[in-house]
Amino acid sequence: MTNLAEDKVFKAVKAIKDNKWLEIDDLHHFVLSLQLGERDFQISVIDPRSNRCLLIEDFIFEAPKNEVELVNFLDHLYDDHSLIIAGFWKEVRVNFKNSIFTFVPEEDFIEEQSDKYLQITTDFNPAKHELFHDQLFDGKIINVFAVPTRLVEYFKNRYPAKEIKVYHQNSVLVEGAFRYTSKDNSNRMFLFIDRFVLHVWTINNGSLQFYNRYQINQFDEYIKYISLISKELDISNMIGDIPLWGFVGNKTPHFRQIQRHIPNIMLGQRPDEVKFGYQFDELEENNYFDIVYTGII
């Protein structure tokens, strides 16, 4: 545990590295992916030549009061980390977790009006945020989102020789699920339990039908929302098992509680395209789907 400031700390909760393949001299072949939330930060390294995952790390920290404290956390982490400070990666991708986003059908999307889409439903502030958009589901859905400009500039300054690729966490989740079911056009539901956030979405006929994220303060709220969503979406009409990714294990009391509300729940699997060495066997199959998929999306 490392001091960030007088009252701020961060802690490494997971650090797995495949030393056989992660050679410093080969960094220029590797994709570095970073994922930043309000209270956590994940790292992955993927070798796109073999689609092998070489590293996963996960850090948690106390919720910062403002962006200055969040940048302070990042500074301390970079000062402590001998790998991510390197600047000669093949690609650097940064994935942000926040609530400033909206999904727009491709036929309704006008890029010049991206700010207007967000001003209707979010706390978007053009003076403080930078706009981005992701094309999903073979271009049929556009995820318009915004990220604090201070944070975008922070990562650009960390990797001045690279063009940083910016993503939103929910883009990675829904696109990953789309590829996961690419040969199945039936009505499917998916869940992702993150720290303090529940993601729920459905895919039907190869397109996104429903998506929402719910802020969570304690585990009982996951159950409350899952129960409400199950009734609202009538999961009896969903086809097949319902994959669950995130921070819930197969044999945990929390998973059994969820099963009472969704009997056909199952742990989601790792992306088929990615290879993992034995070092990652300690992870559940459904862990870190988002940060791994960021490296191959």
ABEGO torsion letter per residue (X at the ends): XBBABAABBBBBABBBBBAAABBAAAAAABBBBBBBBAABBBBBBBBAAAGBBABBBBBBBBBBABAAAAAAAAAAAAAABAAAABAABABBBBBBBBABBBBBBAAABBAAAAAAAAAAABABBAAABBBBBBBBGGGABBBBBBBBAAAAAAAAAABAABBBBBBBAAAAAAAAAAAAAAABABBBBBBBBBBGBBBBBBBBGGBBABBBBBBBABAAAAAAAAAAAAAAAGAAABBEBBBBBEABBAABAAAAAAAAABAABBBBBBBAABBBBAAAAABBAABGAAAAAAAAX
